[in-house]
Amino acid sequence: MPYPNGPPVAFGALLARLVERYGCRQVTLGKTYSGERGPENFTYLVRVVNGNVVTAHLQSLGPDDDVTPSVVRSLCLKLGINPAEFGALAIDDRN
C-alpha cells in the first residue's frame, strides 16, 4: 500500500506517472525570476480535459523528494484526475 501506509513516493516518480498515464506536459516559463533563494523558474503541469487546458503549479521539489498525500491530492484535483486513482495517496491528511 502506498505512503503513508507504505514506502513514500518520490516526486520524480509521481511526475513520470502523470505524464505517461494522464498525458500531462511539464512546462517551464521562459523567464527567470529573482526569488529569496536566488533565480527561480515557474514550472507547471499542463493537461487538456474535455477540450479545456488545465494547469497545476509544481513545487520546487527534487526528483527524489518524498511527496505528501496532500500534494498528490492537490495536483490531481487541479489536473482533473480522480485522486482515488492514487490509492492511499489520495487521503485528505489535513485533519
C-alpha positions in Angstrom: 0.0 0.0 0.0 1.4 3.5 -0.8 2.6 6.0 1.6 1.6 6.9 4.3 1.0 3.2 5.0 3.9 2.1 2.9 7.0 3.5 1.3 6.9 7.1 0.2 6.6 8.1 -3.4 9.3 10.2 -5.0 8.3 13.5 -6.8 10.0 12.3 -10.0 8.1 9.0 -10.0 4.8 10.9 -9.5 5.6 13.3 -12.4 6.5 10.4 -14.6 3.2 8.7 -13.8 1.2 11.9 -14.5 3.0 12.4 -17.9 2.8 8.7 -19.0 -0.7 7.8 -17.8 -2.6 11.1 -18.0 -0.9 12.9 -20.8 0.4 15.8 -18.7 3.2 18.0 -20.1 5.7 19.8 -17.9 6.2 23.4 -19.0 8.7 25.9 -17.6 8.1 29.6 -18.2 11.0 31.1 -20.2 11.6 34.0 -17.8 13.8 33.5 -14.7 12.6 35.4 -11.6 14.8 36.5 -8.7 13.4 34.9 -5.6 14.5 34.8 -2.0 16.6 31.7 -2.7 18.1 33.0 -5.9 17.0 32.6 -9.5 13.7 30.7 -10.0 11.7 29.4 -12.9 8.0 28.6 -12.7 7.1 25.1 -13.8 3.6 23.8 -14.4 1.9 20.6 -15.4 -0.4 21.2 -18.3 -3.2 18.8 -19.4 -6.2 19.0 -21.7 -9.5 17.9 -20.2 -12.7 17.9 -22.3 -11.1 20.5 -24.6 -10.0 22.8 -21.8 -6.4 23.4 -20.8 -5.8 22.9 -17.1 -2.6 23.7 -15.2 -1.1 22.9 -11.8 2.0 24.8 -10.5 4.7 22.4 -9.4 6.5 22.9 -6.1 10.3 23.2 -6.0 10.9 19.6 -5.1 13.8 17.4 -6.4 13.0 14.1 -8.1 14.0 12.1 -5.1 12.0 14.2 -2.6 9.0 12.5 -1.0 5.5 13.7 -1.9 2.9 14.1 0.8 -0.7 12.9 0.2 -1.9 16.5 0.2 0.4 17.4 -2.7 -0.8 14.4 -4.7 -4.4 15.3 -4.0 -3.9 18.9 -4.9 -2.2 18.1 -8.2 -4.9 15.6 -9.1 -7.8 17.9 -8.4 -6.2 20.8 -10.4 -5.5 18.5 -13.3 -8.9 16.9 -13.4 -7.7 13.5 -12.3 -9.6 11.5 -9.7 -7.4 11.3 -6.6 -8.8 7.9 -5.8 -6.7 6.5 -8.7 -3.7 7.1 -6.5 -5.0 4.9 -3.7 -3.9 5.8 -0.2 -2.0 8.8 -1.6 -5.4 10.5 -2.2 -6.3 10.5 1.5 -7.0 14.0 2.7 -4.4 14.4 5.5 -5.4 18.0 6.5 -7.2 16.8 9.7 
